[in-house]
Amino acid sequence: MSEAPINASMTTMTEALAVPAQAPVADACGVTCHENEVPPFVEAELVRLYGNIYSSLREFRIAGALDAPTSTYVERRGQDISALFLYQRAKREARVLNEGIRIDGAALQRFVSHLFSTDRTLDLVRFHALQPDTRQLSFPHHRYNCLEDIVLSLPQNRVAYLDSLGNSTRNYIKRYLNKLKRSFPSLEHRIIAGDEIEERHVRELVRLNGARMAEKGKTAGVGAQEEQRILRLARECGLLSVLLIDGRVCAGTINYQVGDNYFLELIAHDPAYNEYRLGTLCCYLTICACIERGGAEYHFLWGRNDYKFRLLGVERGLDHLTVYRSHWHRLLYLGTVLDDVARSCRRKGQLWLHELQGRDDAAARLATSVMDALRKLRPARS
């Protein structure tokens, strides 16, 4: 990961306060900034450009991210919008709302350069949980991995998907699915989308998720406010995949659709059916439903769970990025630099502990205990 060095001794005050001369002119591609405004066209364009729930107006609105004054940066090539970022100013920094997306290096450079050149009071710009290409970024910056998104590129049909799975996973799915059907003739798999989703199904899956976490001795991550967010988002762009036995929900997933992409919010099953591996089965059936609906990608999102990789998810690293106006400003915000370094070290430590958990020894048992303690202290997404 690229880091610009701090070299305040060789930088005059005039040079330090200036935008780097090599920064491209933002207006070369046709830039429009809507100050403290999010125009109506933004919703559809965010879906077209990025197809990510965490870079969508629905998520921003329902999560309350738009409660503060929000500005919109629009970059066009000809008549077509090529980049679109929502951001908020607080004191002398700007925080970008878009998350989970790739940002082209030239677009990143133009965007940051535009912000610094049009607002002389701005000292730094923050991005979170995205894939930025920083190779063309001329400003001092600090970047570190903060999350992962496990992504499956969906094949054309479910037969091709089943065939692409490893032999053990394919046999695992067939064996437990057949066992489940034999044991429970009333078994039903149902896909429910959008405004057809019933609140009771969402609440039941949230409850089952909490019961499952409690069984593992973990604190459930879904509180009352988060449950309301899930309910509202599910009614707008949700896809529920539920397994029912005798008409009662025994397992399911809550997902969101943005463009041709699907995002897993929550997976749950009744612990009474542990021997049938309902979690993995339901996730597999969800993926098959997304394939049949013409989906392009299925995002398992964060958490390096084994089942995600068995179902052919591929990890994409998501990074936090802080960009400073100059080397002097980076030195001026040394506290911010040190906070980012500390978070980076904590993240590396968590990943190291996660790798240790895969071993069968005393160190692995200690790592498991430490990870369980950390989960209780921090939110699932940070």
Secondary structure, 3 states (H helix, E strand, C coil): CCCCCCCHHHCCHHHHHCCCCCCCCHHHHCEEEECCCCCCCHHHHHHHHHCCHHHCHHHHHHHCCCCCCCEEEEEEECCEEEEEEEEEEECCEEEECCCCCEECHHHHHHHHHHHHHHCCCCCEEEEEEEEECCCCCCCCEEEEEEEEEEEEECCCCHHHHHHHCCHHHHHHHHHHHHHHHHHCCCCEEEEEEHHHCCHHHHHHHHHHHHHHHHHCCCCCCCCHHHHHHHHHHHHHHEEEEEEEECCEEEEEEEEEEECCEEEEEEEEECHHHHHHCHHHHHHHHHHHHHHHCCCCEEEEECCCCHHHHHCCCEEEEEEEEEEECCHHHHHHCHHHHHHHHHHHHHHHHHHHHHHHHCCCCHHHHHHHHHHHHHHHHCCCCC
